């Protein structure tokens, strides 16, 4: 009977240790991936700012109001496309990181 109790205690201890190791792996993956998302968002903000200033510069150099309107229209179309691509990129990173974070738990 003592052996059965010891075996059960060891099995419980081993399962708890394995669970803690998986939690640690998932936590490290989340931390690493969180900084990657943050950096990606900063890069996107830099790109958007650079493009906005380029459009403002072009509008300031425009010859007439029609040229200003054309420049603004082009900027808005490009920014819309850029925003959608950036959102898709961040969403894909988040999904990838989610899969990475749960991978240790799927390994058994």
C-alpha positions in Angstrom: 0.0 0.0 0.0 2.8 2.4 0.8 4.3 1.7 -2.7 1.0 2.6 -4.3 0.8 5.8 -2.4 4.4 6.7 -3.2 3.8 5.8 -6.9 0.7 8.0 -7.0 2.6 10.9 -5.3 5.5 10.6 -7.7 3.1 10.5 -10.7 1.3 13.6 -9.4 4.6 15.4 -8.8 5.9 14.5 -12.3 2.7 15.7 -13.8 2.9 19.0 -11.9 6.5 19.5 -12.9 5.7 18.8 -16.5 2.8 21.3 -16.4 5.0 23.9 -14.8 7.7 23.4 -17.5 5.0 23.9 -20.2 3.7 27.0 -18.5 7.2 28.4 -18.4 7.8 27.7 -22.1 4.5 29.3 -22.9 5.3 32.4 -20.8 8.7 32.8 -22.5 7.0 32.6 -25.9 4.4 35.2 -25.0 7.1 37.6 -23.7 9.3 37.2 -26.7 6.4 37.6 -29.1 5.0 40.6 -27.3 8.1 42.6 -28.0 8.1 41.5 -31.6 4.5 42.8 -32.0 5.5 46.1 -30.3 8.5 46.6 -32.6 6.3 45.8 -35.7 3.8 48.4 -34.6 6.5 51.0 -34.1 7.9 50.3 -37.6 4.4 50.7 -39.0 3.9 54.0 -37.2 7.2 55.3 -38.6 6.2 54.3 -42.1 2.8 56.0 -41.7 4.4 59.2 -40.3 7.0 59.3 -43.1 4.3 58.9 -45.8 2.1 61.6 -44.1 4.9 64.1 -44.1 5.8 63.3 -47.7 2.1 64.0 -48.7 2.1 67.2 -46.7 5.3 68.3 -48.4 3.9 67.5 -51.8 0.7 69.4 -51.0 2.7 72.4 -49.8 4.5 72.5 -53.1 1.3 72.0 -55.2 0.7 74.5 -58.0 -3.1 74.8 -57.4 -6.0 73.4 -55.4 -6.7 70.6 -57.9 -3.1 69.4 -57.4 -3.6 69.5 -53.6 -6.9 67.5 -53.9 -5.1 64.9 -56.1 -2.3 64.5 -53.6 -4.7 64.1 -50.7 -6.7 61.6 -52.6 -3.7 59.5 -53.5 -2.4 59.7 -49.9 -5.8 58.5 -48.5 -6.0 55.6 -51.0 -2.4 54.5 -50.2 -2.9 55.0 -46.4 -6.1 52.9 -46.6 -4.3 50.1 -48.4 -1.3 50.4 -46.1 -3.5 50.3 -42.9 -5.2 47.1 -44.1 -1.9 45.4 -44.9 -0.5 46.5 -41.5 -3.5 45.2 -39.6 -3.3 41.9 -41.5 0.4 41.6 -40.7 -0.2 42.2 -37.0 -3.1 39.8 -36.9 -1.0 37.1 -38.6 1.8 37.7 -36.0 -0.8 37.4 -33.1 -2.2 34.2 -34.5 1.3 32.8 -35.0 2.3 33.7 -31.5 -0.9 32.2 -30.1 0.0 28.9 -31.8 3.5 29.1 -30.5 2.3 29.8 -26.9 0.0 26.8 -26.9 2.4 24.4 -28.6 4.0 23.3 -25.3 0.6 22.1 -24.1 -0.2 20.2 -27.3 3.1 18.2 -27.1 1.5 16.2 -24.3 
